């Protein structure tokens, strides 16, 4: 189960990078008929919120365990 959550998080991070490059191309082309850059930036914010919530739920349910404190 922990491996599946890690794969989901890695997939979301890859999707965030892909969305970042889509926003970059929209910014460079400046074509009014294409979707705005805020659409792609909004996707990144939504995915990062999903990752944080997924990690919190996984830690609270005990599926994944964080590293212990160093001291």
N, C-alpha and C positions, 0 to 999 in steps of 0.2 A: 504494500500500500504506500509506503514512504517513497519507493522508487517511482510510482505513478505520479505522485504529487510533484516530485522533482522534475519529471518529464514535462508535466503541465506548466510548471513555472518556467522552465527553459524554453518551451514553445511560446509562451507569452512574451518572454524577453526577446526572442527572435522576431515575433510579430511587431513588437514595439520598434525595433531597429528598422524593419521593413516600412512601417508607417512613417518613421522619421524621414527616410529617404523619399517616400512619396510626397511628403510635405515639402521637401527640398526641391523636387522637380516642379511642383505646382508653383512654388515661390519664384523659381527661375523663369518659367514660361509666362506667367502673369496673363493667362488666358481667361477672360470672364465667363466663357461657356463651360469651363471645367469646374469641378467642386472647389470650394474655398479651402485654404490651408487650415482653417480652424477645425474642419471636419477631421483631418488626420491628427492634429494635435489633441483634439478631444478624445479620439480613440486611444491615444497613448495615456492620457490621464485616466480613462476608464479602465484600461488594462492594468495600470499600476495600482489602482485602488483594488481591483480584483485580486492581484497578487498579494497585497498586504492582508486583505481579509482572508484569503486562502491560507496564508502562512499562520495567521493568528488562530484560525479554527483548527488547523492541523496541530499546532503546539498545544492548544488548550485541551484537545481531545487525546493527546498523547501519541498521535501518529508519528510525528517527528519530534525530536528532542534537540533543543539548542545546546551549544557547547557550555560547559560550566564556567563560572566566573574565574578569572585567572588568579585570584588571591584568596 
